[in-house]
Amino acid sequence: MSLLRIRKPKTRKGKKVLMAREPQLIEPARSMLFVDGRKCGGNVKQYMKDLHQLKKPLVKVLNRKNDITPFDDPSSLEFLTMKNDTAMFSFGSTSKKRPDNIIIGRIFENEVLDMFELGIRRYQAIAEFKNEKIGACVKPCLVFNGPKWAQSEELRRLRSMFIDMFQREKVESIRLQGIEHVLSFTVTDDMNVLMRSYKILLKKSGQKTPRIELEEIGPSADFSIRRTKIASEDLYKLARKQPKQLKVTKKKNISTDILGNTKGRIHLGKQQTGSIQTRRVKALKKSPEEKRTDRQKKKVALKAAAAEALAAAE
């Protein structure tokens, strides 16, 4: 029997839940599912706790331990993400072969799209930094240092994974005081990923723009990349496809000036001004004297034409 069997809703609330799980024209921010493996403790447990704090409220936590091996059989993990309506997951475990192991991944159409296995080499929790922390539900500013992020497809997908992980609702505008948190990611020469977390401090500079200082607040982690599983180019392109309703189509003969005013240009064909029916106005009619003068001119012109014709005939 399939775990992903289709159930028809029997209540209005159930129908509303199923409709919310269907693909949306504008997708909301992605939620993450936290799953513990058979053995999970130490740095892994602390990392999951801190990541849970950074992702609030877009999180769902499973407290029970699960005997799952995502790289061998991801079906159980796919079922849990579908059941909890989450698009991403973080799986923590530790063993003798792979100590302090973290697996992060994302889901597309109830199947694993990308998956990365990271080993924690060094970790400092948020509680170890004795300073003032940021508030909850703060949208972080992500910084990816160095050109190594674009050197291989695995690192490009991992960068995209981190962006999806910490992305929140889109906003039209933001004030300077609203930027409080910075997450920095760096790839070293030995292919380790360094993650650092800073609080932005706005100091007086004597000018309109304040002076920026960074204070590390944690978590601070050094990861080693162990195993990766990325989607094919065709599947990845399909997952990134945008609906036609959201694509911006360029309109012809419409431009915007520096002040933001929209201007349009209209192309007209050749106008037949001679055949335009206009309204007859008395003020434009000829007077009797003008009509008499026109008749005399026509008579003179006719006499001159007749004389020329007779002269040519003789």
N, C-alpha and C positions, 0 to 999 in steps of 0.2 A: 504494500500500500504506500502511495506517495505521501511524503510529509507535507507537500505543498498542494494539497487538494483544495478545490474551489468550494467555498461555502457561500450560499446565497443569504443575504441579510434577512432576518425575520422582524426586526424592529427598525424604527426610524433612526435611532442612534447608531445602530450597526451599519445601516446604509450610509450614514454621514461619515463614519470612520473609514469605510471602504472607499468612498469617494475622495477622502483626503489622502489616501494612499496611492491613488491613481496619478499618472503624470500630470503636472500642472504647467500652465503657460509660463508662469514665473515661479520657479522653485524657491521655497524658503531655505533658510540656512540649514546646513546638514547637522544632524544629531549623531552622536557617537555612542556605541555600545562598549562597555567595559566588561571583559570576561576574564576570569581567573582560570588558570590551568590546574593540573593535578597538584603541583607544588608551586606556590607563589608566596614570596616573602622577601624581606630585606629591601634592597634597592628597587626591586620590581614593584613591590607593594607601595612603597613611598612615591615612586614615579607615577603610578596609576592614580594615587590620591592627589598629587599635585596637578596632574593633567586634568583630572576631574574638576579641580577647583578653577583652573583656567578656562575650561569649556562650559561652565555653568551658564545658563540652565539647559543647554542643549546636550544633555547626557542621560544615559540610562545604565544602571549598574546591576550586574548579576552577582549576588553574594556567594552563591554556591560554586564549588569547584567543579570543573568540567574536564573530562578526559577527551580532549580534542587535539588532533595534530593537523593544523590548517594546511600545511604544505602537502600532506599526504591525502587527506580527505576533507575538503572544506564544506561539505554538504551540511553538517551539523551547525557550523558557524553561519552559513547562509540562511538556514531555517531560523536561527535565533535573531538575526538582523531583520528578517522579514516579519517575524512575530512581534518584535518590538518597534518596528517601523523606523529603523535607523539606516543611514546610508554609509556610515563608516564604523569601524570597530578597532579596538585595541585589546590585544590578547597578551597576557603576561604569564610567564612560566619560568621555572628554573630547574636545571638538571645537571648531572655531572658532565654530559657532553656539551650542553649549551647553557652555561650559567647566566643568570640575570638576562633573560631573553624577553624581548618585546617584539610583537608582530603587529604592525598597523596596516590597514587596508581599507579599500572602499568598494562599494557594491554598485553594480549596474544591472538592472532588470533581474534582481534577486540572485545574481551570480557575482563572484569575486572578479573585479576588474583588475586592480593592482594590489600587490601585497609585498611588504618589505619586512625583513627580519633584522632587527637591530640588537646588538649586544651592548649592555651598559658597562663601560670600562671605569668610569668615575661619575659619582653623583653627589650633589649637594641639594638637599631639600629646601623648600621655602622657609621652613621653621628654623633652619640653621643660620639664616641671615637676620640678625637682630636690628632691624630698621623698620621704618614705616612702609606699609604695603599699599597697593592700589586697591580701588573699590572693586566690587563684583560687577560682572557683565560689561567689562571694558573691552572695546575692540582694539586689538593690538596692532602696532605698525610692524610689518615683517621686513627684515633686511637680510638679503642673501649676499654674503661677501665673496668676492673673487670670481674669476672666470671659469672655475672648474665646474660650476653648476650646469654649464652648457656644453661640456666636452663629451658627454656620453648620454645615451637615451635613458639609462637607469637613473642618473642624477637629475635629469630633467623631469622625469616622472616623480622622483622623490620630492623635488621642489614643489611640483604641483600638488603632491599629497599634503605637504605642510601648509600650503595656501588654503586648500579645502578644509584642513583640520581646524584652522584658527579663523576662518572666514565667518563673518556674521552678517546681519541684515545690511543691505545696501542703503546708503544715505546720500541725499542730494548735496548737502553742504555740511561742513564741520568747522567748529571754532578752534582756535589755537589751544585753549585750555582743555579741550576735549581729548587731545592726544597725550595720554599719560603713560602708555606701556609700549615697550619695544622688545621684540623677540629677534635675536640675531642668530643666523645659521652660517657656519663656515665649514668648508671641506679642506682638510689638510692634505699634505703630500702623500701620506700613507693611507688615504681614503677613509679617514675618520670624520665624523660629523660632530661639530662642537655647537651646542645650543646654550645660549646665554639669554637672560631675562633682565631688563633694566627698567627703572622708573625714570620718567622725564621730569627734570626739575627746571622751572622757568625762573631765571635770576634776572635782577635788574642790570641793564647794560647802559643806561643813560640815553638810549634811543627808543624809537617806537617798537622795534623788534627786540624781544628779550634774548638774553644769553641762555643757551641750552647746556645743561649738564646731565650726565647719565649716572645713575646710582644702581648698582646691581642688587636685585632683590630675590633672585632665585625663581625657578630652579636652574641649576647649572649642571649640565650633563655632557659627557663625551661618549659618543656612540661609535661602534664599529659595524659596518655593513656586512652581514653574514650571507643571507640568501634573499633573492628577489624573484618575483613572478609578475611580469608586466603583460598587459594585453597586447594583441597584435595591432598593427597600424590601422587596419580596417575597423576593428572593434572600437579602438580608441577614438577614431574619427566619428564613428556613429554615436559614441557616448557624448561627444562634445558638440553634436549637431544642434543648432538652434532652430526653433520653429519659424516659419515664414512670417508670422505675425510680428515677431520681434526684430526682424531684419530691417535695417534702415535703407530705404530705397531712395536713390538720388532723383529729385524732380528736375525736369528740364526747365530752363529759362527762369529759374528762381535763384536768387542770390541774397546774401545777407551782408550789410555794410558793417563798418567798424562799431557803430552805435547799436547794433543788434536789430536794425530795421530790415524787414523782409521786402525785397523788391522783385517784381515780376516783369517779364518782357513778353509782349504779345506780337505775333507776326500776322499781318493782314495782307490779303491779296490786292490786285490792282482794282481800284475803285472806279466804277462807272458813274462819274459825276453828272454826265449829260443826261442820263436816264432817271435821275432821282426825281421823284414827284415831290415838289415843294408846294407849300400853301400860297395861294394867290393873295397878295396884299394890295389894297387900293393905292397905297403910297408908291408902289413900284410900277403902277400902270402908266402908260404914256399919255400925255395930254393931247387934246385935239390938234394943237399947233404942231406937235412933234409927229403925229400921225400924218398930217397934211404934208409936212416936209419930206417924210419918208416916201409918200406916194409920188411926189414930184421927182424925187431922186430916182425912183424906179422907172418912171416914164422917160426921163432923160437917158437913163442907161439903156432902155429898150430901143429908143430912137438911134442912139449911137451904134448899137449892135446891128440894127437893120441897115444903116448907111454903110457900115463896113462890109456887110454881106453883099449889097448891091454893087459896091465898088469892086469887090473881088469877082463878081459874076461878069461884069463888063470887061 
